[in-house]
Amino acid sequence: MLDSLLIVEGETETAFQFTIEFDQSFPLRTATDAMSPPVTYITTGHRPVSNSAGWLVGLTARNVQLVRSDWLPASPDHSEELSVILAETEGVAVDCFIRTARQPMSAFAINGDQSEKYSLEVSDQGVRVPVTPFQIRGVLLQF
């Protein structure tokens, strides 16, 4: 049984967003997805033939959230870059793959204080990012 009060005394709003999920291992991710608007960036390239819409970034680990993303367009001095901040939310170490519409040329993990930068593995599956429990990890993807 499911019960919810959509309109209560004194309520003036008549439009609601209602999300139902069952048996989720990571309910925080589902709640964040439901409450967060999509972030879009315009980039050069061709539209996929098979779909009228696409995604830019996908994460394979349900216990890893995309906290922030910043896009830096190409210039004569550097290539296009996508900088993301990931956060592990459930206290479980995991290898999270970042999947993008275009495969990056290179990827780097960056410490929060910008003191260390090391290369990450880029493959057909995506960019492999090892994340420890409750870690906040910065990642830089270069296209």
One Martini backbone bead per residue (centre of mass of N, CA, C, O) as a GRO file, in nm:
protein
  143
    1MET     BB    1   0.098   0.034   0.019
    2LEU     BB    2   0.016   0.377  -0.079
    3ASP     BB    3   0.066   0.699   0.087
    4SER     BB    4  -0.045   1.046   0.013
    5LEU     BB    5  -0.019   1.399   0.059
    6LEU     BB    6  -0.085   1.647  -0.181
    7ILE     BB    7  -0.332   1.799  -0.034
    8VAL     BB    8  -0.347   2.053   0.201
    9GLU     BB    9  -0.414   2.269   0.422
   10GLY     BB   10  -0.311   2.570   0.254
   11GLU     BB   11  -0.255   2.467  -0.019
   12THR     BB   12  -0.161   2.598  -0.358
   13GLU     BB   13  -0.042   2.366  -0.499
   14THR     BB   14  -0.102   2.150  -0.814
   15ALA     BB   15   0.200   2.068  -0.869
   16PHE     BB   16   0.385   1.752  -0.896
   17GLN     BB   17   0.653   1.551  -0.782
   18PHE     BB   18   0.666   1.187  -0.826
   19THR     BB   19   0.871   0.934  -0.672
   20ILE     BB   20   0.930   0.579  -0.734
   21GLU     BB   21   1.113   0.334  -0.539
   22PHE     BB   22   1.252  -0.003  -0.541
   23ASP     BB   23   1.504  -0.170  -0.408
   24GLN     BB   24   1.748   0.022  -0.335
   25SER     BB   25   2.083   0.035  -0.263
   26PHE     BB   26   2.095   0.368  -0.351
   27PRO     BB   27   1.879   0.611  -0.258
   28LEU     BB   28   2.040   0.878  -0.283
   29ARG     BB   29   2.075   0.873  -0.592
   30THR     BB   30   1.774   0.879  -0.664
   31ALA     BB   31   1.704   1.145  -0.518
   32THR     BB   32   1.906   1.324  -0.671
   33ASP     BB   33   1.803   1.268  -0.957
   34ALA     BB   34   1.510   1.382  -0.903
   35MET     BB   35   1.621   1.686  -0.794
   36SER     BB   36   1.806   1.720  -1.049
   37PRO     BB   37   1.902   1.896  -1.294
   38PRO     BB   38   2.012   1.905  -1.594
   39VAL     BB   39   2.329   1.919  -1.752
   40THR     BB   40   2.437   2.139  -2.015
   41TYR     BB   41   2.642   2.119  -2.317
   42ILE     BB   42   2.801   2.270  -2.579
   43THR     BB   43   2.931   2.088  -2.861
   44THR     BB   44   3.119   1.953  -3.082
   45GLY     BB   45   2.965   1.769  -3.345
   46HIS     BB   46   2.765   1.487  -3.383
   47ARG     BB   47   2.469   1.358  -3.410
   48PRO     BB   48   2.310   1.097  -3.340
   49VAL     BB   49   2.131   0.878  -3.539
   50SER     BB   50   1.956   0.697  -3.327
   51ASN     BB   51   1.921   0.972  -3.162
   52SER     BB   52   1.791   1.285  -3.029
   53ALA     BB   53   1.955   1.202  -2.771
   54GLY     BB   54   2.201   1.251  -2.502
   55TRP     BB   55   2.500   1.193  -2.325
   56LEU     BB   56   2.793   1.287  -2.147
   57VAL     BB   57   2.758   1.153  -1.851
   58GLY     BB   58   2.855   0.838  -1.691
   59LEU     BB   59   2.798   0.616  -1.413
   60THR     BB   60   2.856   0.285  -1.277
   61ALA     BB   61   2.831   0.380  -0.980
   62ARG     BB   62   2.580   0.413  -0.735
   63ASN     BB   63   2.792   0.531  -0.496
   64VAL     BB   64   2.841   0.766  -0.713
   65GLN     BB   65   2.870   1.116  -0.736
   66LEU     BB   66   2.796   1.403  -0.918
   67VAL     BB   67   2.877   1.721  -0.801
   68ARG     BB   68   3.065   1.840  -1.042
   69SER     BB   69   3.083   2.048  -1.350
   70ASP     BB   70   3.333   2.155  -1.599
   71TRP     BB   71   3.361   2.344  -1.900
   72LEU     BB   72   3.637   2.369  -2.140
   73PRO     BB   73   3.705   2.509  -2.410
   74ALA     BB   74   3.871   2.537  -2.679
   75SER     BB   75   4.203   2.646  -2.762
   76PRO     BB   76   4.515   2.722  -2.873
   77ASP     BB   77   4.640   2.606  -2.585
   78HIS     BB   78   4.386   2.397  -2.558
   79SER     BB   79   4.177   2.156  -2.494
   80GLU     BB   80   3.914   2.002  -2.416
   81GLU     BB   81   3.745   2.017  -2.086
   82LEU     BB   82   3.651   1.796  -1.811
   83SER     BB   83   3.543   1.873  -1.485
   84VAL     BB   84   3.516   1.654  -1.198
   85ILE     BB   85   3.320   1.567  -0.905
   86LEU     BB   86   3.345   1.300  -0.679
   87ALA     BB   87   3.126   1.094  -0.457
   88GLU     BB   88   3.127   0.876  -0.197
   89THR     BB   89   2.823   0.751  -0.004
   90GLU     BB   90   2.857   0.429   0.140
   91GLY     BB   91   3.151   0.308   0.220
   92VAL     BB   92   3.256   0.199  -0.076
   93ALA     BB   93   3.474   0.054  -0.264
   94VAL     BB   94   3.543   0.159  -0.614
   95ASP     BB   95   3.514   0.114  -0.964
   96CYS     BB   96   3.467   0.391  -1.165
   97PHE     BB   97   3.304   0.468  -1.464
   98ILE     BB   98   3.353   0.709  -1.710
   99ARG     BB   99   3.109   0.809  -1.944
  100THR     BB  100   3.129   0.927  -2.280
  101ALA     BB  101   3.046   1.029  -2.592
  102ARG     BB  102   3.349   1.093  -2.592
  103GLN     BB  103   3.666   0.998  -2.607
  104PRO     BB  104   3.925   1.050  -2.430
  105MET     BB  105   4.267   1.112  -2.445
  106SER     BB  106   4.269   1.200  -2.132
  107ALA     BB  107   4.329   1.129  -1.769
  108PHE     BB  108   4.283   1.279  -1.432
  109ALA     BB  109   4.376   1.281  -1.102
  110ILE     BB  110   4.277   1.510  -0.834
  111ASN     BB  111   4.343   1.673  -0.575
  112GLY     BB  112   4.189   1.901  -0.371
  113ASP     BB  113   4.478   2.077  -0.349
  114GLN     BB  114   4.641   2.034  -0.629
  115SER     BB  115   4.916   1.852  -0.566
  116GLU     BB  116   4.800   1.608  -0.741
  117LYS     BB  117   4.868   1.425  -1.059
  118TYR     BB  118   4.717   1.142  -1.226
  119SER     BB  119   4.677   0.888  -1.426
  120LEU     BB  120   4.419   0.740  -1.620
  121GLU     BB  121   4.230   0.492  -1.747
  122VAL     BB  122   4.162   0.452  -2.098
  123SER     BB  123   3.868   0.310  -2.248
  124ASP     BB  124   3.588   0.170  -2.389
  125GLN     BB  125   3.441   0.182  -2.098
  126GLY     BB  126   3.630   0.419  -1.993
  127VAL     BB  127   3.707   0.585  -1.697
  128ARG     BB  128   3.908   0.472  -1.442
  129VAL     BB  129   3.797   0.518  -1.093
  130PRO     BB  130   3.929   0.505  -0.792
  131VAL     BB  131   3.727   0.462  -0.489
  132THR     BB  132   3.697   0.544  -0.168
  133PRO     BB  133   3.561   0.576   0.120
  134PHE     BB  134   3.422   0.895   0.116
  135GLN     BB  135   3.539   1.012  -0.137
  136ILE     BB  136   3.687   1.294  -0.297
  137ARG     BB  137   3.708   1.331  -0.661
  138GLY     BB  138   3.912   1.457  -0.903
  139VAL     BB  139   3.848   1.504  -1.264
  140LEU     BB  140   4.031   1.508  -1.582
  141LEU     BB  141   3.916   1.564  -1.915
  142GLN     BB  142   4.064   1.512  -2.238
  143PHE     BB  143   3.982   1.591  -2.602
   0.00000   0.00000   0.00000
